[in-house]
Structure formats: C-alpha cells, structure tokens
C-alpha cells in the first residue's frame, strides 16, 4: 500500500491538472466564436437529433438506461489480478488503477475513431447516427473508468458525477471553475453539499447546450461525404480523449482522497 506522502504527491498532480483546465487551446477559443452563426445554417433535423441527448441523459441519470456498464467486467480491466468486485479494487495500488484506466481509454479512442470514420463516409446522411453513438461511447468510457477506480456506476450519485464531467469538458473557463467546485462536493460526508449538487443537476439542460456548442461546429465538417471519414475519425477520437482524460483525473483524485481518509482513521504506527 502507498505511503501518505506518495498519495499526497499524487493528489497534488490531480489538483495541478485542475488548475491547468483554466485555459483553452487556441482552436477551441476560435471554434466558440462562430457557433451562433453556424447554428443558423445547421439543418433543423440535426438540431432535433442533438436535442434527443436531453432525453438520453435524463434516462441515464435515472436508471443508466442502455449505457450502464457492469461491474462483472472487472476481470477484463485487471487480467493479471484476481479482481472480481469493487472491494477487490480498493486494495490495489493507485498505479495499477491508472494502468487499467489508460488501457481502457486507448481502446475507446480507437473505437471512437473507427465509429466516426464509418459514419463520416455518408456525410450529412449518417451524421445523425454518429451523434448519439458518440454520446454512448463517452458515457460508457466514463462508467468504465469509474469501475477501474472502484466506484459503482449503478449508483445514481456516480451517474450524476459522470454527467457533470461531460458538462465540465464542454464548458468555458468560468464554467469549468464552477463545475470543479460542484464535483469536489461529491464524496463529501456532509448532507448539505450532496443536496446542493443534486439541485444543480436540475439545470442539466445546460449539458446538452454546451455539448452541442462544443461538437456542433466540428460536426459540420463531417457533413462532406468521403472527406467526412477523416473529420469523423479525428473529431470522435479527440472528443473521447478529452472525456477519458477528465474522467481519469477526477476519479483518480477521488480514489486518492478516499485512501487518505482511510489512512487517517488508522492509528499511526510507532
């Protein structure tokens, strides 16, 4: 088991990553400028298809829907360890959890690129299929990352945490800071912060709008037949990469904090 000093150093890495999220890449800043103009030229049926995400996320929060991952797949994440339950995961070093989450992320990025390429071939005709499929890959990726760090996505609280990660990735600088504060309340022992987080999620319609603003303009390039193959592969891989990175860091931080909390309960060895 890791020492407290090691865990605190790893926790600082997670906190440093959070601070770095206060800046956007140049192309992201540039990409946010024309989305209002682009909305005017985006076909109505695409807007409606993206609007379906609202219902999908509602179903996901309530029951997990068709996206819910199974803890029984733990042995796939840890092929060289006898890991069958989330309790077994709690005894693993953080580095082993990291390796499992990174392998999972790499596999999902390849799957997203392949899926984006296949739906990008048909341009606008297959774009409406690609949007919900991409959302599904993102949700499944975050759920499986949660399992890698010992958290159960069948828990409604974890599904709300995952939706907030989706919102975090697609928010601007001001939004990221506010959402990081909300995410920090998860796992708190106080009842009041938990209720605050739940009330914030009553406005989760924002998730759909920010999700649309983030990918909508990029997806327009995918509307070009054949050329959409390249755009689709790149866009989907990039989207899943961003989600996977945020999921790994945020769940990693929670796992480290939980381990530090457990260590504090133990009597100091002489």
GULONU-133055 format. One record per residue (C-alpha): x, y, z; residue in one letter. Coordinates in steps of 0.02 Angstrom, whole numbers, padded with zeros to 5 digits, always signed. Layout:
N
XYZA ...
This chain:
270
+00000+00000+00000X +00062+00175-00041X +00128+00294+00091X +00035+00452+00139X +00173+00557+00063X +00156+00467-00103X -00034+00488-00102X -00019+00674-00061X +00103+00697-00205X -00015+00608-00324X -00159+00713-00259X -00060+00870-00298X -00039+00810-00478X -00228+00798-00494X -00250+00971-00419X -00118+01043-00537X -00213+00967-00684X -00372+01051-00623X -00284+01220-00620X -00223+01194-00798X -00402+01175-00857X -00425+01362-00836X -00355+01391-01010X -00421+01340-01181X -00324+01291-01335X -00321+01425-01471X -00426+01320-01589X -00556+01296-01452X -00565+01484-01423X -00580+01511-01610X -00709+01374-01625X -00826+01452-01499X -00840+01615-01594X -00940+01561-01747X -01057+01433-01669X -01205+01555-01663X -01185+01591-01848X -01162+01407-01887X -01323+01365-01794X -01419+01466-01922X -01354+01358-02063X -01362+01191-01973X -01509+01088-02038X -01657+01081-01919X -01659+00891-01911X -01481+00893-01842X -01534+01014-01705X -01677+00896-01662X -01561+00747-01659X -01443+00834-01539X -01596+00880-01436X -01627+00694-01411X -01473+00696-01299X -01580+00786-01169X -01695+00636-01154X -01549+00515-01162X -01460+00599-01017X -01621+00604-00917X -01644+00417-00937X -01461+00389-00899X -01466+00484-00735X -01622+00394-00677X -01581+00215-00723X -01423+00206-00827X -01529+00152-00974X -01442+00056-01110X -01274+00131-01063X -01249+00055-00891X -01085-00041-00876X -01069-00198-00772X -00951-00221-00626X -00939-00404-00678X -00819-00350-00816X -00686-00305-00688X -00581-00456-00734X -00561-00380-00908X -00486-00222-00835X -00365-00318-00723X -00319-00475-00823X -00167-00514-00715X -00253-00494-00547X -00390-00588-00457X -00511-00443-00458X -00697-00482-00461X -00781-00350-00350X -00760-00164-00316X -00698-00211-00142X -00554-00301-00225X -00510-00143-00321X -00494-00043-00160X -00342-00145-00109X -00248-00110-00272X -00111+00022-00285X -00163+00182-00374X -00034+00147-00510X -00122-00016-00555X -00289+00076-00566X -00205+00205-00679X -00139+00071-00797X -00312-00008-00812X -00395+00160-00846X -00263+00207-00976X -00283+00042-01068X -00470+00065-01069X -00453+00244-01133X -00339+00190-01276X -00462+00056-01330X -00609+00176-01325X -00516+00309-01425X -00481+00182-01562X -00663+00127-01560X -00722+00308-01570X -00607+00345-01717X -00670+00192-01810X -00851+00235-01774X -00826+00417-01827X -00743+00363-01988X -00881+00239-02031X -01021+00364-02001X -00922+00505-02084X -00920+00418-02252X -01100+00465-02286X -01084+00648-02235X -01244+00730-02177X -01344+00570-02207X -01254+00474-02070X -01214+00621-01955X -01375+00600-01856X -01323+00420-01816X -01150+00474-01760X -01205+00600-01627X -01297+00479-01509X -01165+00345-01541X -01029+00466-01486X -01126+00509-01329X -01143+00323-01292X -00955+00294-01308X -00920+00442-01194X -01041+00383-01059X -00978+00203-01066X -00798+00264-01058X -00831+00366-00901X -00927+00224-00820X -00789+00101-00851X -00658+00223-00786X -00764+00238-00628X -00758+00048-00610X -00568+00049-00636X -00552+00162-00483X -00676+00064-00377X -00835+00166-00399X -01001+00088-00448X -01090+00170-00598X -01250+00083-00545X -01255+00210-00403X -01361+00359-00458X -01238+00478-00374X -01100+00414-00487X -01207+00437-00642X -01236+00619-00591X -01049+00638-00566X -01021+00571-00743X -01145+00694-00818X -01055+00836-00729X -00891+00777-00807X -00975+00788-00978X -01026+00966-00936X -00853+01007-00869X -00764+00953-01028X -00877+01058-01139X -00881+01215-01030X -00786+01378-01046X -00659+01440-00919X -00787+01514-00799X -00897+01360-00812X -00752+01241-00779X -00711+01326-00614X -00891+01318-00555X -00911+01136-00606X -00747+01086-00523X -00819+01157-00362X -00977+01054-00384X -00876+00898-00422X -00774+00924-00264X -00934+00905-00163X -00957+00726-00219X -00896+00608-00086X -00921+00739+00050X -00985+00670+00214X -01100+00818+00239X -01280+00802+00181X -01297+00984+00131X -01164+00981-00007X -01245+00825-00079X -01413+00911-00088X -01330+01062-00170X -01256+00951-00305X -01424+00870-00340X -01510+01039-00354X -01376+01097-00476X -01417+00949-00586X -01596+01009-00602X -01522+01127-00731X -01431+00991-00825X -01512+01051-00986X -01354+01157-00995X -01258+00997-01027X -01347+00974-01192X -01321+01153-01248X -01137+01154-01204X -01117+00982-01284X -01198+01050-01442X -01089+01205-01444X -00932+01101-01422X -00961+00974-01559X -01088+01058-01673X -00967+01163-01773X -00843+01022-01786X -00976+00904-01850X -01016+01021-01994X -00852+00970-02075X -00908+00791-02060X -01058+00829-02170X -00947+00822-02325X -00961+00645-02398X -00799+00542-02402X -00698+00688-02328X -00809+00664-02176X -00719+00499-02147X -00561+00590-02093X -00652+00726-01998X -00763+00598-01911X -00617+00491-01853X -00519+00641-01788X -00666+00727-01703X -00731+00572-01615X -00558+00518-01557X -00525+00694-01491X -00693+00701-01401X -00667+00533-01315X -00486+00578-01273X -00544+00737-01182X -00680+00643-01089X -00563+00500-01041X -00428+00618-00977X -00551+00714-00869X -00630+00553-00806X -00462+00478-00759X -00402+00632-00666X -00564+00666-00573X -00595+00486-00522X -00410+00465-00480X -00423+00613-00363X -00574+00538-00276X -00486+00370-00257X -00333+00454-00180X -00439+00559-00062X -00536+00404-00008X -00373+00313+00028X -00302+00459+00127X -00464+00467+00226X -00448+00283+00267X -00267+00305+00320X -00314+00447+00437X -00432+00331+00529X -00293+00208+00560X -00181+00232+00713X -00006+00293+00672X +00123+00154+00679X +00265+00180+00804X 
